[in-house]
Amino acid sequence: MHCDNPSLQELVPVYILHACTEEETFLVKHHLQTCSDCQTLSKALKPAEELLLHDVPQMAAPMRLKSSIMNTVSAEASLFSAASEREQTRPAKQEKKTRRSIRDILTFPVHGWAVACTILITAFFSFFAANQVNETDPVMPIEQTMVASVTASKGSAVLHVTDKTARLTVSGMPSAGPGRIYQVWLRKKNEQPKPTDALFGVRSNGAGSVDVPGGIADNEQVLVTSEPAGGSSAPTRTPIISVDVA
Amino acid sequence: MYMPASDNPKELCLLADEELMTMVANMNEKAFEVIYDRHSSAAYSLAYRICGSQQVAEDACQEAFLSVWRSGQRYNSGLGSVRSWLLSITHNRAIDIIRKNTRIQEHVDGSEEAALSLPANEETSKQAIDKLEAHDMKLRLKTLPADQSQVIALAFYSGYTHTEIADLLSLPVGTVKGRMRLGLDKLRVQLVKERS
């Protein structure tokens, strides 16, 4: 089948070279999702793009670049490790109680069969629903730890998310300032950030953490700004921490 | 798939990039360090080619590698090799930086335009073309006709859009697009010949 939009097909080589305008990039990207002719053209030209990525005079990267990158990586890895350990510690009693309850339910034959059938039916519909999801849609795992982008002079942050809760943990952050506090905001796509009641300060070593009330479902970003004590109804400063959660 | 029980660097060095990226997705810094050591030269070389400045190239590489570290779970083999994926990210970051710096410079130049002896677009055109010739052209791009390699280099390594290139070189936009298509086709044919 031939392309029905020759002006966009003409732009495919331009797109491969990253030389389209912003609007053209958007149009070509969407066109490529549906036009098999242009997909074939793009696939044929892609190796040339890869060649160009490598086709430069080779030089060694400076050692200071590695130090700078690995310092940040080590700090974030430590933060992730600490956050994961905390979330994995669940009281043993709670697990025993859950196991006993299930055993009690299943010793009643009729009740047990009803539970088993319910589980099977739910699993069937969950599997069916999951396979209807568009493959291009991002899928949020039930539990995940995400590293935040920090624009403060120092520090790092991670966001640990489960299906119901979200906890932001920071390390090495500067103080919010005299009479000020850090506030967490949630932003949906194409909307202004909404305030939460999650206000926090940091200890003298720059460490701190806060739970995001109500979780972060349906939001695109989690943001943190420095606000006057007590928080604000709208951000008064540029975010110093941001996490893309969509 | 073999996964070493420890973070022994010697064992990690035996793993393929794709296996290391699985570990990076789990925030394994030692696996990430191996990825960095393998690909930093290629990434820095590309960034330097685009940015033309050591400091700016380092900034671009830092952004690119930290992006790989923070979103390692997004890599899959459908995106190509780890190196190609990383170099694409580096390319995007470097181009973003030089475009942002160009916008800032245009804003500054705009207020000083009256003091310039040359019209702004002539000076930019000369600078852009001189920059192309300053680089080592003993490369694949040099095997293309000069008019094709010029537009490809201005696009891919200098971050100009096709309409900006048309202005720079005083050419119709269609001519620029045509030269890009022909140049990429020639590179593709070269690759096919080599692989066969």
Chai-1 contact restraints between the chains, C-beta under 6 A:
chainA,res_idxA,chainB,res_idxB,connection_type,confidence,min_distance_angstrom,max_distance_angstrom,comment,restraint_id
A,E10,B,K177,contact,1.0,0.0,6.0,A-B,restraint_1
A,P13,B,M180,contact,1.0,0.0,6.0,A-B,restraint_2
A,P13,B,R181,contact,1.0,0.0,6.0,A-B,restraint_3
A,P13,B,L184,contact,1.0,0.0,6.0,A-B,restraint_4
A,V14,B,H162,contact,1.0,0.0,6.0,A-B,restraint_5
A,V14,B,K177,contact,1.0,0.0,6.0,A-B,restraint_6
A,V14,B,M180,contact,1.0,0.0,6.0,A-B,restraint_7
A,L17,B,A155,contact,1.0,0.0,6.0,A-B,restraint_8
A,L17,B,F156,contact,1.0,0.0,6.0,A-B,restraint_9
A,L17,B,M180,contact,1.0,0.0,6.0,A-B,restraint_10
A,A19,B,A155,contact,1.0,0.0,6.0,A-B,restraint_11
A,A19,B,T161,contact,1.0,0.0,6.0,A-B,restraint_12
A,A19,B,H162,contact,1.0,0.0,6.0,A-B,restraint_13
A,T21,B,T161,contact,1.0,0.0,6.0,A-B,restraint_14
A,L45,B,L184,contact,1.0,0.0,6.0,A-B,restraint_15
A,P47,B,L191,contact,1.0,0.0,6.0,A-B,restraint_16
A,A48,B,L184,contact,1.0,0.0,6.0,A-B,restraint_17
A,A48,B,L187,contact,1.0,0.0,6.0,A-B,restraint_18
A,A48,B,R188,contact,1.0,0.0,6.0,A-B,restraint_19
A,E50,B,S84,contact,1.0,0.0,6.0,A-B,restraint_20
A,L51,B,L187,contact,1.0,0.0,6.0,A-B,restraint_21
A,L52,B,F156,contact,1.0,0.0,6.0,A-B,restraint_22
A,L53,B,L87,contact,1.0,0.0,6.0,A-B,restraint_23
A,D55,B,L139,contact,1.0,0.0,6.0,A-B,restraint_24
A,D55,B,R140,contact,1.0,0.0,6.0,A-B,restraint_25
A,V56,B,S45,contact,1.0,0.0,6.0,A-B,restraint_26
A,V56,B,L46,contact,1.0,0.0,6.0,A-B,restraint_27
A,V56,B,R49,contact,1.0,0.0,6.0,A-B,restraint_28
A,P57,B,D136,contact,1.0,0.0,6.0,A-B,restraint_29
A,Q58,B,S45,contact,1.0,0.0,6.0,A-B,restraint_30
A,M59,B,S45,contact,1.0,0.0,6.0,A-B,restraint_31
A,A60,B,S41,contact,1.0,0.0,6.0,A-B,restraint_32
A,A61,B,S40,contact,1.0,0.0,6.0,A-B,restraint_33
A,A61,B,S41,contact,1.0,0.0,6.0,A-B,restraint_34
A,A61,B,Y44,contact,1.0,0.0,6.0,A-B,restraint_35
A,L65,B,E58,contact,1.0,0.0,6.0,A-B,restraint_36
A,L65,B,C61,contact,1.0,0.0,6.0,A-B,restraint_37
A,I69,B,Q62,contact,1.0,0.0,6.0,A-B,restraint_38
A,I69,B,F65,contact,1.0,0.0,6.0,A-B,restraint_39
A,V73,B,E29,contact,1.0,0.0,6.0,A-B,restraint_40
A,V73,B,F32,contact,1.0,0.0,6.0,A-B,restraint_41
A,V73,B,W69,contact,1.0,0.0,6.0,A-B,restraint_42
A,S74,B,E29,contact,1.0,0.0,6.0,A-B,restraint_43
A,A77,B,M27,contact,1.0,0.0,6.0,A-B,restraint_44
A,A77,B,E29,contact,1.0,0.0,6.0,A-B,restraint_45
A,F80,B,M27,contact,1.0,0.0,6.0,A-B,restraint_46
A,V147,B,R70,contact,1.0,0.0,6.0,A-B,restraint_47
